[in-house]
Amino acid sequence: MPQIELTPAERREQRAQAHHLDPVVHIGADGLTDGVRKEVDAALNAHGLIKIRVLGNQRLTPGGQIKRAKKRKPTSVKKRQAD
């Protein structure tokens, strides 16, 4: 999945548009598996803009890898389909 480069203004706009959305993909203890990547791709193709919930004490890094983060709350991540 190619990384999408957004300016701060574009990121703010995407967050505002995704605010009302419910998470359609949840990333759990197994992390960002191939199955999760396929679900993200399918959801993006169907909806264009989705919300992803990262459960537990994990967070997504810009490279898409999940690292353990101590004492962090669950994080929501929004992604959109590349044009």
Secondary structure, 3 states (H helix, E strand, C coil): CCCCCCCHHHHHHHHHHHCCCCCCEEECCCCCCHHHHHHHHHHHHHHCEEEEEECCCEEECCCCCEEECCCCCCEEEEEECCC
